[in-house]
Structure formats: structure tokens, C-alpha cells
Amino acid sequence: MAKNIKSKTDPEIIQRFQELIKDKGLNQNELAKELGFSRTYLSSILTRRSELSGAFIRALYKKKWPVTYIMTGESESEDAREWKERALK
């Protein structure tokens, strides 16, 4: 039986991402600059007009954002709370 794979525009994924952005105290301009993407593209992700691209997910990973937590709400080796705490450092 196939696994239930969520879209990269799934509201739960976007909500987790938005919560982390808020918790880090970043605005869209700051985050877009940090990740090397335009604010317009970031805004289109946050409003679910665009999916998170592979390049965007890779940029999050390189900047130590908890990609597994963002995408699934879970982590492979730590619980979600530890991922969130690490992301806020």
C-alpha cells in the first residue's frame, strides 16, 4: 500500500514553517536574504501559491533549519521539541 505523501503546499507544513520563522523573530525579507531567495518567492510559499522547491529545501537544510520537522512534524533521531530548540539557536 502506498504511503500517504503530503504536498509541499500542505497547510500543516506551511504552519510549522511559519511557526519556526516567527519563533526565530525573522521577517520575510530577512529570511529570504538568509536563504538566497526573493521575498516574493518566499511569500508565494507561505501563501501556498508555490511549492517548496528542492533548492529551497536544500537551502533550509544548509542553514540548519529542521527540514524533517518542517516536512513531517517528526524527526528521525530527536523529538520535534529538540528540533525546534536547535532551529532557534
Buried (B, 14 or more C-beta within 10 A) or exposed (E): EEEEEEEBBBEEBBEBBEEBBEEBEBEBEEBBBBBEBEBEBBEBBBEBEBBBEEEBBEBBEEEEBBBBBBBBBEBEEBEBEEBBEBBEE
